[in-house]
Amino acid sequence: MYQLIGAPVSLYTGKVRCYLQFKGIGFEEVLATPQVFKELIIPRTGVRYIPVLVTPDDQVIQDSTEIIDHLEQRFPDRPVYPTGPCQRLVALLLEVYGDEWLVNPAMLYRWKIEENREFAIQEFGRTRLPDASAAEQYAAGQEASSPFAGALPRLGITEHSRAAIEQSYLALLDELNTHFSSYAYLLGDRPCIGDFGLIGPLYAHLYRDPASGRLMQERAPQVARWVERMINPEAASHDGDFLPDDQVPDTLLPIINRMFDEQVPVLLETARQLKEWVEANPDAEDIPRAIGTLRYRVGDMEEERLVFPYNLWMWQRAHDFYSDLNAEKLRATASVLSSSQVGALSTPLPVRVQREANTLKIGAVHRVD
């Protein structure tokens, strides 16, 4: 049996758990206690991140996307990657959006709303000391959660940016609520990789944390029903398929537009800064988790955040898929993308980002004039 090592409070654990349940893959969930970190996670992965999947043949895989891709090869029935060019591109884009951008409202609502913060501290404590008293768990939770709560400024989540992030999230809830009023999942009656990208933040933080959970239930009840279908496949039919003829619902276009307006400029600037960093560090092989700062925009608000090259590894998946399409398939995607969005996806990546042994590495470097 597979082992999923993670925690209920963890965004990316939620993503993998939903995938395993959807595919009907038998697994045991193991809490990532300090002992598990010391004895398994750190020595077997070299990093301190969850989730981690231990396979029946004792392979250890870290990173939610790599876990899903590994399992898709072994469990090909009901694939989560559509075959049509439009649907597959949208699925890949929305995975990047959920994984790497919806972290912002997820972290803001968890750590800037006192009710959510108290709940999260207790959850961290239960993970760290599952058999301890409530008081001991709370003290442990304060210590364990401190790095996460302290990460907000690095993500550009400040009092200055708070209102804009909240407004964008509420608008996204409205857009998703409209979509899920007509469709069970993003692309029809089967969840795609984009659904699993969105479920991490929308479940583990924004549905499960009490204050933001009430907000979702009241403002966007169809989004809450989608979350419930994703986390409890026994209560919903997962035997459906993607929409026929490579259809992408018009109700997804506002969400794609929001991604390209807010997140994609950050990705393109990250690519530019990574090129400069590689040129300034010609002997480097490993890429740090952060390499500088950039200005990002949500609506009329601008704020500073760190530059995270890992985002480019995720962006490469959609970028590479789009770049490999033939002329006929590129024309098909015109029904989904605006000319400016085509331009962003067509912008060459000057530096490739690779993951080897759970470390970011410099791949091929291309001259981009």
C-alpha positions as CSV (number, residue, x, y, z in Angstrom):
1,M,0.0,0.0,0.0
2,Y,1.1,3.5,-0.7
3,Q,1.9,5.8,2.2
4,L,1.0,9.5,2.0
5,I,3.1,11.5,4.5
6,G,1.6,14.9,5.2
7,A,-0.9,16.7,7.4
8,P,-4.5,17.8,7.2
9,V,-3.5,21.4,7.5
10,S,-1.1,21.1,4.5
11,L,-2.2,22.6,1.2
12,Y,-0.2,20.2,-1.1
13,T,-1.1,17.2,1.0
14,G,-4.7,18.0,0.3
15,K,-4.0,18.1,-3.4
16,V,-2.4,14.6,-3.4
17,R,-5.0,13.1,-1.1
18,C,-7.8,14.1,-3.4
19,Y,-6.0,12.6,-6.4
20,L,-5.4,9.3,-4.6
21,Q,-9.0,9.1,-3.6
22,F,-10.2,10.0,-7.1
23,K,-8.1,7.3,-8.7
24,G,-9.1,4.7,-6.1
25,I,-5.5,4.1,-5.1
26,G,-5.2,2.4,-1.7
27,F,-3.1,4.4,0.7
28,E,-2.3,5.0,4.3
29,E,-1.9,8.5,5.5
30,V,0.9,9.1,8.0
31,L,1.2,12.3,10.0
32,A,4.4,14.2,9.4
33,T,5.5,14.4,13.0
34,P,9.0,15.5,14.0
35,Q,10.0,11.9,14.3
36,V,8.8,11.1,10.8
37,F,10.7,14.1,9.5
38,K,13.9,13.0,11.3
39,E,13.7,9.3,10.4
40,L,12.2,9.4,6.9
41,I,11.5,12.7,5.2
42,I,14.8,14.4,5.6
43,P,17.2,11.4,5.1
44,R,15.1,10.1,2.1
45,T,14.3,13.3,0.3
46,G,17.0,15.8,1.5
47,V,14.4,18.5,2.1
48,R,11.8,19.3,4.8
49,Y,8.7,19.5,2.7
50,I,5.5,17.6,2.5
51,P,3.7,15.7,1.1
52,V,5.9,12.7,0.5
53,L,4.7,9.5,-1.1
54,V,6.3,6.2,-0.3
55,T,5.4,3.6,-2.9
56,P,4.9,-0.2,-2.3
57,D,8.4,-0.8,-3.7
58,D,9.9,1.8,-1.3
59,Q,10.4,4.7,-3.7
60,V,10.1,8.1,-2.0
61,I,8.7,10.9,-4.1
62,Q,8.4,14.5,-2.9
63,D,6.4,17.3,-4.7
64,S,2.7,17.0,-5.4
65,T,3.0,17.4,-9.2
66,E,5.8,14.8,-9.5
67,I,3.7,12.4,-7.3
68,I,0.7,12.8,-9.5
69,D,2.7,12.3,-12.7
70,H,4.4,9.2,-11.3
71,L,1.0,7.7,-10.4
72,E,-0.6,8.6,-13.7
73,Q,2.0,6.3,-15.4
74,R,1.0,3.4,-13.1
75,F,-2.8,4.1,-13.0
76,P,-3.7,5.2,-16.5
77,D,-7.5,4.7,-16.2
78,R,-9.5,7.9,-15.9
79,P,-6.5,10.2,-16.7
80,V,-6.4,13.7,-15.3
81,Y,-4.7,15.1,-18.3
82,P,-7.1,15.8,-21.2
83,T,-5.8,14.9,-24.7
84,G,-7.3,17.9,-26.6
85,P,-5.0,20.8,-27.0
86,C,-7.4,23.4,-25.6
87,Q,-8.5,21.4,-22.6
88,R,-5.0,20.2,-21.8
89,L,-3.5,23.7,-22.0
90,V,-6.2,25.1,-19.7
91,A,-5.8,22.2,-17.3
92,L,-2.0,22.9,-17.1
93,L,-2.5,26.6,-16.7
94,L,-5.0,26.3,-13.9
95,E,-2.7,23.9,-12.1
96,V,0.0,26.6,-12.1
97,Y,-2.6,29.2,-11.0
98,G,-3.9,27.1,-8.1
99,D,-0.5,25.7,-6.9
100,E,1.5,28.9,-7.2
101,W,-0.8,31.9,-7.0
102,L,-3.8,31.0,-4.9
103,V,-1.2,30.5,-2.1
104,N,-1.6,34.2,-1.6
105,P,-5.3,34.4,-0.5
106,A,-4.8,31.0,1.2
107,M,-2.0,32.3,3.4
108,L,-3.7,35.7,3.9
109,Y,-7.0,34.3,5.1
110,R,-5.2,31.7,7.3
111,W,-2.8,34.0,9.1
112,K,-4.6,37.4,9.0
113,I,-7.9,36.3,10.4
114,E,-7.7,35.5,14.1
115,E,-10.2,32.6,14.1
116,N,-8.4,30.9,11.2
117,R,-5.0,31.5,12.8
118,E,-6.1,29.9,16.1
119,F,-7.5,26.9,14.3
120,A,-4.3,26.5,12.2
121,I,-2.1,26.7,15.3
122,Q,-4.1,24.0,17.0
123,E,-3.9,21.9,13.8
124,F,-0.1,22.3,13.6
125,G,0.1,21.3,17.2
126,R,-2.0,18.1,16.7
127,T,0.4,17.2,13.8
128,R,3.5,17.8,15.8
129,L,2.3,16.2,19.1
130,P,-0.7,14.0,18.3
131,D,-0.8,12.3,21.8
132,A,-0.1,15.4,23.9
133,S,-2.5,17.6,25.9
134,A,-4.4,20.5,24.2
135,A,-2.1,23.0,26.0
136,E,1.1,21.1,24.9
137,Q,-0.3,20.9,21.3
138,Y,-1.1,24.6,21.3
139,A,2.4,25.5,22.4
140,A,3.9,23.2,19.8
141,G,1.6,24.6,17.2
142,Q,2.7,28.1,17.8
143,E,6.4,27.1,17.3
144,A,5.7,24.9,14.3
145,S,3.4,27.5,12.5
146,S,5.7,30.5,13.1
147,P,7.7,30.1,9.8
148,F,4.5,29.8,7.8
149,A,2.9,32.9,9.4
150,G,6.2,34.7,9.0
151,A,6.3,34.0,5.3
152,L,3.6,36.5,4.4
153,P,5.9,39.5,3.6
154,R,8.1,37.3,1.4
155,L,5.0,36.5,-0.7
156,G,4.1,40.2,-0.8
157,I,1.2,39.8,1.6
158,T,1.1,43.0,3.6
159,E,-1.4,45.4,5.0
160,H,-0.9,47.4,1.8
161,S,-1.8,44.4,-0.4
162,R,-4.4,42.8,1.8
163,A,-7.5,44.6,0.4
164,A,-6.5,43.9,-3.3
165,I,-5.8,40.2,-2.6
166,E,-9.1,39.9,-0.8
167,Q,-11.0,41.6,-3.6
168,S,-9.4,39.4,-6.2
169,Y,-10.2,36.3,-4.3
170,L,-13.8,37.3,-3.8
171,A,-14.1,38.0,-7.5
172,L,-12.5,34.6,-8.3
173,L,-15.1,32.9,-5.9
174,D,-17.9,34.6,-7.9
175,E,-16.4,33.4,-11.2
176,L,-15.9,29.8,-10.0
177,N,-19.4,29.8,-8.5
178,T,-20.8,30.7,-11.9
179,H,-18.8,27.9,-13.5
180,F,-19.6,25.2,-11.0
181,S,-23.3,26.1,-11.2
182,S,-23.2,24.5,-14.7
183,Y,-20.3,22.0,-14.5
184,A,-19.2,19.4,-11.9
185,Y,-15.5,20.1,-12.5
186,L,-13.4,22.5,-14.6
187,L,-13.8,20.6,-17.9
188,G,-16.9,18.6,-17.5
189,D,-17.7,15.5,-15.4
190,R,-14.1,14.4,-14.6
191,P,-11.6,16.3,-12.6
192,C,-8.4,17.4,-14.5
193,I,-5.0,18.3,-13.3
194,G,-6.3,21.9,-13.0
195,D,-8.9,20.8,-10.5
196,F,-6.2,19.2,-8.4
197,G,-4.1,22.4,-8.6
198,L,-7.1,24.5,-7.3
199,I,-8.2,22.0,-4.6
200,G,-5.0,22.5,-2.5
201,P,-5.6,26.1,-1.5
202,L,-9.4,26.0,-1.9
203,Y,-9.8,23.0,0.4
204,A,-6.9,22.8,2.9
205,H,-7.0,26.5,3.7
206,L,-10.0,28.3,2.3
207,Y,-12.7,25.7,2.9
208,R,-11.3,23.9,5.9
209,D,-10.3,26.9,8.0
210,P,-13.5,28.0,9.8
211,A,-13.9,31.7,8.9
212,S,-12.9,31.4,5.3
213,G,-15.0,28.2,5.1
214,R,-18.1,30.1,6.1
215,L,-17.3,32.8,3.6
216,M,-17.1,30.2,0.8
217,Q,-20.3,28.5,1.9
218,E,-22.2,31.8,2.0
219,R,-20.7,33.6,-1.0
220,A,-20.0,30.7,-3.4
221,P,-22.0,27.6,-2.4
222,Q,-21.3,25.9,-5.7
223,V,-17.6,26.2,-5.1
224,A,-18.1,24.6,-1.7
225,R,-20.0,21.7,-3.3
226,W,-17.2,21.3,-5.8
227,V,-14.7,21.0,-2.9
228,E,-16.9,18.4,-1.3
229,R,-17.1,16.4,-4.5
230,M,-13.3,16.5,-4.8
231,I,-12.6,15.5,-1.2
232,N,-15.3,12.8,-1.0
233,P,-15.4,10.9,-4.3
234,E,-17.8,8.3,-2.8
235,A,-20.4,11.0,-2.6
236,A,-20.1,12.0,-6.2
237,S,-19.8,10.3,-9.5
238,H,-16.2,10.3,-10.8
239,D,-17.0,8.1,-13.8
240,G,-17.7,10.9,-16.2
241,D,-15.5,12.4,-18.9
242,F,-14.2,15.6,-20.1
243,L,-16.4,17.7,-22.4
244,P,-16.5,16.4,-26.0
245,D,-14.8,18.0,-28.9
246,D,-12.1,19.7,-26.8
247,Q,-14.6,22.2,-25.4
248,V,-13.5,24.8,-22.9
249,P,-16.5,26.4,-21.1
250,D,-16.7,30.2,-21.6
251,T,-17.2,30.4,-17.8
252,L,-13.5,29.6,-17.4
253,L,-12.3,32.5,-19.5
254,P,-12.6,35.1,-16.8
255,I,-10.4,32.9,-14.5
256,I,-7.8,32.5,-17.2
257,N,-7.8,36.2,-17.8
258,R,-7.3,36.8,-14.0
259,M,-4.3,34.4,-14.1
260,F,-2.7,36.2,-17.0
261,D,-3.4,39.6,-15.5
262,E,-2.0,38.9,-12.1
263,Q,0.3,35.9,-12.1
264,V,1.8,35.6,-15.6
265,P,3.7,39.0,-15.4
266,V,5.3,37.7,-12.2
267,L,6.4,34.5,-14.1
268,L,7.8,36.4,-17.0
269,E,9.7,38.7,-14.7
270,T,11.0,35.7,-12.7
271,A,12.3,34.3,-16.0
272,R,14.1,37.5,-16.7
273,Q,15.7,37.7,-13.3
274,L,16.7,34.1,-13.3
275,K,18.6,34.7,-16.6
276,E,20.4,37.6,-14.9
277,W,21.1,35.5,-11.8
278,V,22.6,32.7,-13.9
279,E,24.8,35.2,-15.8
280,A,26.0,36.6,-12.4
281,N,26.7,33.1,-11.1
282,P,28.3,31.2,-13.9
283,D,29.6,28.4,-11.8
284,A,26.3,27.7,-10.0
285,E,24.4,24.5,-10.6
286,D,21.7,24.7,-7.9
287,I,19.1,27.5,-7.9
288,P,18.2,29.0,-4.5
289,R,14.5,29.1,-3.4
290,A,14.6,32.9,-3.9
291,I,16.9,35.0,-6.0
292,G,15.7,38.6,-5.4
293,T,12.6,40.7,-5.4
294,L,10.1,42.0,-7.9
295,R,7.0,44.2,-8.0
296,Y,3.7,42.6,-8.6
297,R,0.3,44.1,-9.3
298,V,-3.3,43.1,-8.4
299,G,-5.8,45.6,-9.7
300,D,-4.3,49.1,-9.0
301,M,-2.2,47.8,-6.1
302,E,1.5,47.2,-6.4
303,E,3.7,45.5,-3.8
304,E,7.1,43.8,-3.5
305,R,7.7,40.0,-3.1
306,L,10.5,37.6,-3.5
307,V,11.4,35.9,-6.8
308,F,10.7,32.2,-6.6
309,P,12.3,30.2,-9.5
310,Y,10.3,27.1,-8.6
311,N,7.3,28.8,-10.2
312,L,9.1,28.6,-13.5
313,W,9.4,24.9,-13.3
314,M,5.6,24.7,-13.1
315,W,5.1,27.3,-15.8
316,Q,7.4,25.3,-18.1
317,R,4.8,22.6,-18.2
318,A,2.2,24.8,-19.8
319,H,4.7,26.7,-21.8
320,D,6.3,23.6,-23.3
321,F,3.0,22.0,-24.1
322,Y,2.0,25.2,-26.0
323,S,5.3,25.5,-27.8
324,D,5.1,21.9,-29.1
325,L,1.6,22.3,-30.7
326,N,1.5,22.2,-34.4
327,A,-0.1,25.0,-36.5
328,E,-3.6,23.4,-36.5
329,K,-3.7,22.9,-32.8
330,L,-2.3,26.4,-32.2
331,R,-5.2,27.8,-34.2
332,A,-7.6,25.8,-32.0
333,T,-6.3,27.4,-28.8
334,A,-7.2,30.8,-30.3
335,S,-10.7,30.2,-28.9
336,V,-9.3,30.2,-25.4
337,L,-6.4,32.8,-25.5
338,S,-6.3,36.4,-26.3
339,S,-3.4,37.8,-28.5
340,S,-1.6,39.1,-25.4
341,Q,-1.9,35.7,-23.7
342,V,-0.6,34.0,-26.9
343,G,2.4,36.4,-26.6
344,A,3.1,35.5,-23.0
345,L,3.0,31.8,-23.8
346,S,5.2,32.3,-26.8
347,T,7.8,34.3,-24.9
348,P,11.0,32.1,-25.0
349,L,12.3,30.9,-21.7
350,P,16.0,32.0,-21.5
351,V,16.8,29.4,-18.7
352,R,15.4,26.0,-18.2
353,V,14.6,24.9,-14.6
354,Q,15.1,21.3,-13.6
355,R,14.3,19.3,-10.5
356,E,16.8,16.7,-9.5
357,A,16.8,15.0,-6.1
358,N,14.3,17.6,-5.0
359,T,16.6,20.5,-5.8
360,L,16.2,23.1,-8.4
361,K,19.0,23.0,-11.0
362,I,20.0,25.1,-14.0
363,G,19.0,23.4,-17.2
364,A,19.7,24.6,-20.7
365,V,20.5,28.3,-21.1
366,H,19.3,29.9,-24.4
367,R,20.3,33.2,-25.9
368,V,17.2,35.4,-26.1
369,D,17.7,38.7,-27.8
